Amino acid sequence: MNQPKPSFFSRFLKRSQPWLGVAGLVGAGLLPCPECGAPLLWHFWPIAAVLALRNIIQERKQRRSNPLAVPEAVMDEKIQCYREESNG
């Protein structure tokens, strides 16, 4: 019944996990490229940007194809406009 309280370190780690991932990517990006000597950051950030853009486009398509994903306030407004048009 009584669950043990999570330790401070585990709570801190859980909250900072996204930031640790970003810090790891930046740290790895500062390593030099074995071929040209430029930071690896210059090589993999454009790829990461393309993948993020692809993910955003896919989510947008999914939201457009799924009418249940529309927030209730927007749906209520559309229904109200439709009722006003049909009545008047």
C-alpha positions as a printed NumPy array, in Angstrom:
array([[  0.   ,   0.   ,   0.   ],
       [  2.643,   2.502,   1.039],
       [  5.074,   2.923,  -1.796],
       [  8.615,   3.975,  -0.924],
       [  9.422,   7.551,  -1.784],
       [ 11.788,   7.758,  -4.756],
       [ 15.21 ,   9.095,  -3.925],
       [ 16.307,  12.585,  -4.859],
       [ 18.794,  11.211,  -7.38 ],
       [ 16.188,   9.107,  -9.204],
       [ 13.776,  12.072,  -9.395],
       [ 16.573,  14.333, -10.629],
       [ 17.615,  11.783, -13.248],
       [ 14.042,  11.354, -14.455],
       [ 13.526,  15.114, -14.814],
       [ 16.867,  15.783, -16.479],
       [ 16.877,  12.853, -18.905],
       [ 16.   ,  14.927, -22.017],
       [ 18.696,  17.462, -21.158],
       [ 21.255,  14.711, -20.65 ],
       [ 20.47 ,  13.393, -24.127],
       [ 20.956,  16.837, -25.661],
       [ 24.203,  17.322, -23.749],
       [ 25.426,  13.926, -24.979],
       [ 24.656,  14.818, -28.592],
       [ 26.418,  18.155, -28.314],
       [ 29.389,  16.513, -26.619],
       [ 29.648,  13.87 , -29.324],
       [ 29.243,  16.586, -31.933],
       [ 32.356,  18.357, -30.694],
       [ 34.551,  15.387, -31.573],
       [ 36.521,  15.881, -34.799],
       [ 35.5  ,  14.082, -37.979],
       [ 38.095,  11.455, -38.931],
       [ 37.894,  12.392, -42.629],
       [ 37.864,  16.182, -42.687],
       [ 38.661,  17.285, -39.138],
       [ 35.515,  19.407, -38.805],
       [ 33.324,  18.884, -35.741],
       [ 30.91 ,  15.993, -36.196],
       [ 28.188,  18.437, -35.218],
       [ 28.356,  19.877, -38.734],
       [ 27.671,  16.44 , -40.19 ],
       [ 24.809,  15.058, -38.115],
       [ 22.72 ,  18.134, -37.25 ],
       [ 21.406,  18.524, -40.827],
       [ 20.369,  14.864, -40.739],
       [ 18.691,  15.368, -37.359],
       [ 16.848,  18.412, -38.724],
       [ 15.557,  16.418, -41.708],
       [ 14.388,  13.588, -39.439],
       [ 12.654,  16.036, -37.078],
       [ 10.914,  17.737, -40.005],
       [  9.791,  14.347, -41.325],
       [  8.38 ,  13.479, -37.898],
       [  6.502,  16.789, -37.683],
       [  4.982,  16.275, -41.147],
       [  3.881,  12.725, -40.295],
       [  2.229,  13.872, -37.058],
       [  0.441,  16.678, -38.89 ],
       [ -0.88 ,  14.244, -41.526],
       [ -2.043,  11.886, -38.806],
       [ -3.895,  14.673, -36.983],
       [ -5.587,  15.783, -40.198],
       [ -6.717,  12.266, -41.068],
       [ -8.075,  11.573, -37.572],
       [-11.109,  13.773, -36.823],
       [-11.144,  12.645, -33.199],
       [ -7.79 ,  14.355, -32.664],
       [ -9.412,  17.801, -33.091],
       [ -9.738,  19.596, -29.73 ],
       [-13.272,  19.771, -28.335],
       [-13.388,  23.564, -28.344],
       [-12.708,  23.654, -32.075],
       [-15.311,  20.958, -32.743],
       [-17.918,  22.768, -30.62 ],
       [-17.275,  25.979, -32.556],
       [-17.66 ,  24.181, -35.89 ],
       [-20.896,  22.525, -34.741],
       [-22.254,  25.858, -33.549],
       [-21.431,  27.527, -36.886],
       [-23.094,  24.661, -38.763],
       [-26.255,  24.952, -36.639],
       [-26.425,  28.714, -37.215],
       [-26.047,  28.245, -40.968],
       [-28.714,  25.546, -41.171],
       [-31.188,  27.538, -39.026],
       [-30.761,  30.906, -40.545]])
